[in-house]
Amino acid sequence: MIDVQKITRRFGALTAVEDLTFQVTRGEVVGFLGLNGAGKSTTMRMLTGYLPATSGNIKIAGHDVLTESLKVRRSIGYLAEGVPLYREHRVSEMLAFQGRLFGMKRSEIKRRSEEVLDRVGLSDRSRSLVGKLSKGMRQRVGIAVALLHEPEVLILDEPTSGLDPLQRVGVRKLIAELAEEHTVMISSHILPEIEAVAGRLILLHHGTKVADGTKAELLAKLGGSHLKLVVAAASAKPNALKEDLQGLLSGEDKKREGAVFVREAGESIEALVRVEKNPSASIGLLASARGWILSELSWHEPSLEQLFGRLATGSAEDGLDSPSERAPDYREIVEVKA
């Protein structure tokens, strides 16, 4: 449904987006992530035809954005950042105006207006002035406008920006429902929205793509999941503990360099095991068989916020404020010889 090939957008000496390529298939929901200024909104505007690419090619529903722009716009429902609506219009007037722009018949506009207002929960607000509505309701009107002409693709740019927590939850729930029926691209730097609705993530940083995949795929790529063990020193030796833990590894985990790290920590031995799936049950059985005294057995998996921080900054840090809450930096762990 969306095919982007090597697009670049320059504003004078500034390159906002550079050599960006990705595809979105029918029915897919893709979250577009990036820090402020990463190029998200610029890319969205190029996808919708509001801003031409300096170079590269974009197709939406099989139509070229530059040469078939009217067909592309009929295929897209676009909610721009800031929800640009005419505040002096009543909600029904805003929808009627938008319908006429798409060449819809009066009867069709009436039918679809009733349907989309019901869908976004504003059936009782059709006569309200847009400018008198709360920001959360204006966001819903913007979504209704995007849905009016029954587009195949929804492109939502920062749809919950500036909303209070309750409004954000409501809009997030609505987007999740819409994602069941449309191909959706949603851009945001509010990560819970992305995590709640998007099965796939594309991360931009300084206008370039630095990651593309599901959360599970990104976790596997970073190798951030790990199990931490703390064993009483009297019940195990470092090298023996390491060998036992390495014996539990299989598949890709076994091939990963440095999958098991062991160090002495005061009167105990601390081990970190980098694996994709939680092996706590196997560790428990092994501990029982070896007579280990476990004082800690904890599983750590990076959150989307941590992944975002690592990929966006190119750092091993997880992006959390408290160092005690960060996943350990394996580079700091020194192996201890028995």
URHUZI-V683464 format. One record per residue. N is the residue number from 1. RES is the residue in one small letter. D_FIRST is the distance of its C-alpha to the first C-alpha in Angstrom with 2 decimals. Layout:
n:N res:RES d_first:D_FIRST
n:N res:RES d_first:D_FIRST
This chain:
n:1 res:m d_first:0.00
n:2 res:i d_first:3.80
n:3 res:d d_first:6.59
n:4 res:v d_first:10.01
n:5 res:q d_first:13.11
n:6 res:k d_first:16.57
n:7 res:i d_first:16.60
n:8 res:t d_first:20.03
n:9 res:r d_first:21.53
n:10 res:r d_first:25.30
n:11 res:f d_first:27.68
n:12 res:g d_first:30.91
n:13 res:a d_first:32.03
n:14 res:l d_first:29.51
n:15 res:t d_first:26.28
n:16 res:a d_first:23.93
n:17 res:v d_first:20.91
n:18 res:e d_first:21.52
n:19 res:d d_first:19.62
n:20 res:l d_first:16.51
n:21 res:t d_first:13.83
n:22 res:f d_first:11.07
n:23 res:q d_first:7.66
n:24 res:v d_first:5.87
n:25 res:t d_first:5.19
n:26 res:r d_first:5.36
n:27 res:g d_first:8.58
n:28 res:e d_first:9.02
n:29 res:v d_first:11.32
n:30 res:v d_first:11.95
n:31 res:g d_first:15.21
n:32 res:f d_first:15.89
n:33 res:l d_first:19.61
n:34 res:g d_first:22.31
n:35 res:l d_first:25.80
n:36 res:n d_first:26.56
n:37 res:g d_first:26.05
n:38 res:a d_first:23.62
n:39 res:g d_first:21.07
n:40 res:k d_first:18.66
n:41 res:s d_first:19.21
n:42 res:t d_first:19.32
n:43 res:t d_first:15.85
n:44 res:m d_first:14.59
n:45 res:r d_first:16.51
n:46 res:m d_first:15.12
n:47 res:l d_first:11.47
n:48 res:t d_first:12.85
n:49 res:g d_first:15.13
n:50 res:y d_first:18.28
n:51 res:l d_first:19.25
n:52 res:p d_first:18.93
n:53 res:a d_first:18.51
n:54 res:t d_first:21.82
n:55 res:s d_first:20.21
n:56 res:g d_first:17.00
n:57 res:n d_first:13.80
n:58 res:i d_first:10.51
n:59 res:k d_first:7.74
n:60 res:i d_first:5.53
n:61 res:a d_first:4.51
n:62 res:g d_first:6.80
n:63 res:h d_first:9.33
n:64 res:d d_first:11.41
n:65 res:v d_first:12.29
n:66 res:l d_first:15.93
n:67 res:t d_first:16.71
n:68 res:e d_first:14.69
n:69 res:s d_first:14.90
n:70 res:l d_first:15.97
n:71 res:k d_first:13.09
n:72 res:v d_first:10.71
n:73 res:r d_first:13.15
n:74 res:r d_first:13.29
n:75 res:s d_first:9.64
n:76 res:i d_first:10.39
n:77 res:g d_first:13.19
n:78 res:y d_first:14.81
n:79 res:l d_first:17.79
n:80 res:a d_first:19.51
n:81 res:e d_first:22.07
n:82 res:g d_first:25.38
n:83 res:v d_first:24.08
n:84 res:p d_first:25.44
n:85 res:l d_first:27.11
n:86 res:y d_first:30.29
n:87 res:r d_first:32.87
n:88 res:e d_first:35.38
n:89 res:h d_first:33.18
n:90 res:r d_first:33.47
n:91 res:v d_first:30.30
n:92 res:s d_first:30.35
n:93 res:e d_first:30.96
n:94 res:m d_first:28.03
n:95 res:l d_first:25.71
n:96 res:a d_first:27.55
n:97 res:f d_first:27.26
n:98 res:q d_first:23.49
n:99 res:g d_first:23.25
n:100 res:r d_first:25.41
n:101 res:l d_first:23.23
n:102 res:f d_first:20.40
n:103 res:g d_first:23.02
n:104 res:m d_first:23.29
n:105 res:k d_first:26.63
n:106 res:r d_first:29.18
n:107 res:s d_first:29.19
n:108 res:e d_first:25.43
n:109 res:i d_first:25.61
n:110 res:k d_first:28.43
n:111 res:r d_first:26.75
n:112 res:r d_first:23.49
n:113 res:s d_first:25.56
n:114 res:e d_first:27.58
n:115 res:e d_first:24.64
n:116 res:v d_first:22.77
n:117 res:l d_first:26.12
n:118 res:d d_first:27.03
n:119 res:r d_first:23.76
n:120 res:v d_first:24.45
n:121 res:g d_first:28.15
n:122 res:l d_first:29.59
n:123 res:s d_first:30.99
n:124 res:d d_first:34.42
n:125 res:r d_first:33.45
n:126 res:s d_first:32.36
n:127 res:r d_first:35.59
n:128 res:s d_first:35.58
n:129 res:l d_first:35.37
n:130 res:v d_first:32.27
n:131 res:g d_first:34.63
n:132 res:k d_first:36.74
n:133 res:l d_first:34.02
n:134 res:s d_first:33.68
n:135 res:k d_first:30.90
n:136 res:g d_first:29.24
n:137 res:m d_first:29.38
n:138 res:r d_first:28.03
n:139 res:q d_first:24.98
n:140 res:r d_first:24.58
n:141 res:v d_first:25.11
n:142 res:g d_first:22.37
n:143 res:i d_first:19.94
n:144 res:a d_first:21.41
n:145 res:v d_first:20.81
n:146 res:a d_first:17.11
n:147 res:l d_first:16.91
n:148 res:l d_first:19.26
n:149 res:h d_first:17.19
n:150 res:e d_first:15.01
n:151 res:p d_first:11.61
n:152 res:e d_first:8.41
n:153 res:v d_first:7.61
n:154 res:l d_first:10.82
n:155 res:i d_first:11.94
n:156 res:l d_first:15.46
n:157 res:d d_first:17.85
n:158 res:e d_first:20.97
n:159 res:p d_first:21.10
n:160 res:t d_first:24.42
n:161 res:s d_first:26.17
n:162 res:g d_first:29.84
n:163 res:l d_first:29.99
n:164 res:d d_first:32.86
n:165 res:p d_first:32.38
n:166 res:l d_first:32.54
n:167 res:q d_first:30.11
n:168 res:r d_first:27.71
n:169 res:v d_first:27.97
n:170 res:g d_first:27.35
n:171 res:v d_first:24.19
n:172 res:r d_first:22.94
n:173 res:k d_first:23.68
n:174 res:l d_first:21.87
n:175 res:i d_first:18.65
n:176 res:a d_first:19.01
n:177 res:e d_first:19.38
n:178 res:l d_first:16.35
n:179 res:a d_first:14.24
n:180 res:e d_first:15.33
n:181 res:e d_first:13.59
n:182 res:h d_first:10.46
n:183 res:t d_first:7.55
n:184 res:v d_first:9.90
n:185 res:m d_first:10.90
n:186 res:i d_first:14.67
n:187 res:s d_first:17.09
n:188 res:s d_first:20.72
n:189 res:h d_first:23.88
n:190 res:i d_first:25.14
n:191 res:l d_first:24.37
n:192 res:p d_first:25.21
n:193 res:e d_first:22.36
n:194 res:i d_first:19.84
n:195 res:e d_first:21.76
n:196 res:a d_first:21.98
n:197 res:v d_first:18.34
n:198 res:a d_first:16.13
n:199 res:g d_first:16.03
n:200 res:r d_first:15.00
n:201 res:l d_first:16.50
n:202 res:i d_first:16.05
n:203 res:l d_first:19.43
n:204 res:l d_first:20.37
n:205 res:h d_first:24.02
n:206 res:h d_first:25.55
n:207 res:g d_first:22.25
n:208 res:t d_first:21.40
n:209 res:k d_first:19.36
n:210 res:v d_first:22.01
n:211 res:a d_first:20.24
n:212 res:d d_first:16.98
n:213 res:g d_first:17.23
n:214 res:t d_first:18.51
n:215 res:k d_first:21.83
n:216 res:a d_first:23.65
n:217 res:e d_first:22.36
n:218 res:l d_first:23.43
n:219 res:l d_first:26.72
n:220 res:a d_first:27.33
n:221 res:k d_first:26.65
n:222 res:l d_first:29.09
n:223 res:g d_first:31.57
n:224 res:g d_first:32.46
n:225 res:s d_first:33.41
n:226 res:h d_first:37.13
n:227 res:l d_first:40.16
n:228 res:k d_first:43.34
n:229 res:l d_first:46.77
n:230 res:v d_first:50.15
n:231 res:v d_first:53.08
n:232 res:a d_first:56.79
n:233 res:a d_first:58.24
n:234 res:a d_first:61.17
n:235 res:s d_first:58.98
n:236 res:a d_first:56.96
n:237 res:k d_first:57.12
n:238 res:p d_first:54.20
n:239 res:n d_first:53.87
n:240 res:a d_first:54.34
n:241 res:l d_first:51.76
n:242 res:k d_first:49.23
n:243 res:e d_first:49.91
n:244 res:d d_first:49.54
n:245 res:l d_first:46.19
n:246 res:q d_first:44.89
n:247 res:g d_first:45.98
n:248 res:l d_first:43.51
n:249 res:l d_first:40.48
n:250 res:s d_first:38.36
n:251 res:g d_first:35.25
n:252 res:e d_first:33.38
n:253 res:d d_first:35.66
n:254 res:k d_first:38.65
n:255 res:k d_first:37.24
n:256 res:r d_first:36.46
n:257 res:e d_first:39.19
n:258 res:g d_first:41.19
n:259 res:a d_first:39.79
n:260 res:v d_first:43.15
n:261 res:f d_first:45.20
n:262 res:v d_first:48.66
n:263 res:r d_first:51.11
n:264 res:e d_first:54.29
n:265 res:a d_first:54.03
n:266 res:g d_first:57.55
n:267 res:e d_first:59.11
n:268 res:s d_first:55.83
n:269 res:i d_first:53.27
n:270 res:e d_first:49.64
n:271 res:a d_first:46.83
n:272 res:l d_first:43.09
n:273 res:v d_first:40.91
n:274 res:r d_first:37.33
n:275 res:v d_first:35.37
n:276 res:e d_first:31.95
n:277 res:k d_first:33.52
n:278 res:n d_first:36.51
n:279 res:p d_first:39.65
n:280 res:s d_first:42.09
n:281 res:a d_first:43.45
n:282 res:s d_first:44.32
n:283 res:i d_first:45.83
n:284 res:g d_first:47.93
n:285 res:l d_first:49.34
n:286 res:l d_first:50.08
n:287 res:a d_first:51.79
n:288 res:s d_first:53.95
n:289 res:a d_first:54.91
n:290 res:r d_first:55.78
n:291 res:g d_first:57.51
n:292 res:w d_first:55.33
n:293 res:i d_first:55.83
n:294 res:l d_first:52.37
n:295 res:s d_first:52.50
n:296 res:e d_first:48.71
n:297 res:l d_first:45.69
n:298 res:s d_first:42.46
n:299 res:w d_first:38.75
n:300 res:h d_first:36.61
n:301 res:e d_first:32.82
n:302 res:p d_first:31.20
n:303 res:s d_first:29.44
n:304 res:l d_first:26.15
n:305 res:e d_first:28.46
n:306 res:q d_first:30.31
n:307 res:l d_first:27.27
n:308 res:f d_first:26.08
n:309 res:g d_first:29.58
n:310 res:r d_first:29.98
n:311 res:l d_first:26.76
n:312 res:a d_first:26.97
n:313 res:t d_first:30.64
n:314 res:g d_first:30.94
n:315 res:s d_first:33.81
n:316 res:a d_first:35.11
n:317 res:e d_first:35.90
n:318 res:d d_first:33.99
n:319 res:g d_first:34.01
n:320 res:l d_first:36.40
n:321 res:d d_first:39.45
n:322 res:s d_first:42.00
n:323 res:p d_first:42.76
n:324 res:s d_first:44.07
n:325 res:e d_first:40.65
n:326 res:r d_first:38.91
n:327 res:a d_first:38.14
n:328 res:p d_first:40.86
n:329 res:d d_first:40.38
n:330 res:y d_first:41.21
n:331 res:r d_first:42.59
n:332 res:e d_first:45.43
n:333 res:i d_first:46.53
n:334 res:v d_first:49.47
n:335 res:e d_first:50.38
n:336 res:v d_first:53.92
n:337 res:k d_first:56.24
n:338 res:a d_first:58.53
